[in-house]
Amino acid sequence: QVQLVESGGDLVQPGGSLRLSCAASGFTLDNYAITWFRQAPGKEREGVSCTRSRDGTTYYADSVKGRFTISRDNAKNTVYLQMNSLKPEDTAVYYCAAVLSYLAYGSNWYLPGTFPYWGQGTQVTVSS
């Protein structure tokens, strides 16, 4: 049974940091791309960052470049999203999603429809 479980969401002040984790079970991450998405109330789900296996390619949305870093530990079957210099507009439910790596090419990495496997989400709130 394929399962993704996010953790690490919290309430943090502007300028603070958080690290989100996405733990996979039922499959190994070696052949999969993982994208972190987020969805704020009243807004569409947007792709934040992606890591592809094998070639190590990473992608970032312009809004998080230089602040967020995605990484993976295939031995632990886990993907991380380090979020620094957090802003109130980063407030959202963050989801990780998985798809076979070769399908996450070009602009597909940030399209929710590309991904068949999803976690349940973790809430990130940036507020003073």
Secondary structure as the mmCIF struct_conf table of DSSP 4:
data_model
#
loop_
_struct_conf.conf_type_id
_struct_conf.id
_struct_conf.beg_label_comp_id
_struct_conf.beg_label_asym_id
_struct_conf.beg_label_seq_id
_struct_conf.end_label_comp_id
_struct_conf.end_label_asym_id
_struct_conf.end_label_seq_id
STRN STRN1 GLN A 3 SER A 7
STRN STRN2 LEU A 11 VAL A 12
TURN_TY1_P TURN_TY1_P1 PRO A 14 GLY A 15
STRN STRN3 LEU A 18 SER A 25
BEND BEND1 GLY A 26 PHE A 27
HELX_RH_3T_P HELX_RH_3T_P1 LEU A 29 ASN A 31
STRN STRN4 TYR A 32 GLN A 39
TURN_TY1_P TURN_TY1_P2 PRO A 41 GLY A 42
BEND BEND2 LYS A 43 LYS A 43
STRN STRN5 GLU A 46 THR A 51
TURN_TY1_P TURN_TY1_P3 SER A 53 ASP A 55
STRN STRN6 THR A 58 TYR A 60
TURN_TY1_P TURN_TY1_P4 ASP A 62 ARG A 67
STRN STRN7 PHE A 68 ASP A 73
TURN_TY1_P TURN_TY1_P5 ASN A 74 ASN A 77
STRN STRN8 THR A 78 MET A 83
BEND BEND3 SER A 85 SER A 85
HELX_RH_3T_P HELX_RH_3T_P2 PRO A 88 ASP A 90
STRN STRN9 ALA A 92 LEU A 100
HELX_RH_3T_P HELX_RH_3T_P3 SER A 101 LEU A 103
HELX_RH_3T_P HELX_RH_3T_P4 GLY A 106 TYR A 110
HELX_RH_3T_P HELX_RH_3T_P5 PRO A 112 THR A 114
BEND BEND4 PRO A 116 PRO A 116
STRN STRN10 TYR A 117 TRP A 118
STRN STRN11 THR A 122 VAL A 126
#
